[in-house]
Every structure is written in C-alpha cells, then in structure tokens.
Amino acid sequence: MTFYKIFYFIYLVFAGFFIYDAYMKIQEDKSPWLSIIIALVAIGMFLFRRHFYNKYQNRDK
C-alpha cells in the first residue's frame, strides 16, 4: 500500500517539470500553453488520487 502512497507524488514531479518547461518556452518566445495544460492536469491528478486514497484509507477504519 505504500507504493500507492508514494506514487501520487510523482504527479507533482511531472507538474514541476512542465512548469519549468513552460518557463523556458516563455524565455525563448515560444508558446507555453501545452506545458501549462499538462502541468495543471498533473496537479489535478495528484489531488484526485490523494483524495481517493485518503477516502479508501478512512473506509477501513
């Protein structure tokens, strides 16, 4: 079960990478929108998985 507890933090790593990528694209005068959208989706997946993991853990108590 600890694998699932750690696994959803990987989404935050991906979000950080894509935020950095968007920043670098802004510096190069390129369009950063795809990286921003992917970062927002990764943050949303982190929140979604954390919510349902906690909901599943509280159900067993």
N, C-alpha and C positions, 0 to 999 in steps of 0.2 A: 504494500500500500504506500510505502514511502516513495516509490517510483512516481506515482501519480501526484504526490505532494510536491515533488521537485520538478516534475515535467512541465507544469504550467508556468513556471518561472522562465522557461525557455522562450515563451512568447514575449516576455519583457526584453530579453536579449535581442530578439529579432526586431522588436519595435525600436530599440535603441540604435541598432544598425541602420534601419531605414530612416530614422530621424537624422542620423549623421549623413547618410547618403543624400537626403533632401537638402541638407545644409550645404554639402559640397556642390550639388547641382545649382543651387542658388548662386553660389560664388562663381560658377562657370557660366552664368546666364543661360542655363537650360531650364526646362520645365520640371519642377519637383513634385508635381501633383500625384504621380503614380506612387512614388515613395511615401508621400504623406498618407495616402489612402491605405497602403499596405501597413504602415505603422499604426494607424487608427484601428484597422481590423485586428492586428496582433494584440493591441491593448484591450479591445473588446473581447477577444477570445480568452485572454488572461482573466478578465473579470468574470466572464461566463463560466469558465472552468472552475475558478476559485469558488464561485457561488454554489455551483452544484456539488463540488467536492465537500464543502462545508455542510451543505444540506444533507448529503449522504452520510457524513460522519455523525451528525446530530440525530439522524433517524435511528441509528443503532443504540443510542443511549436510553 
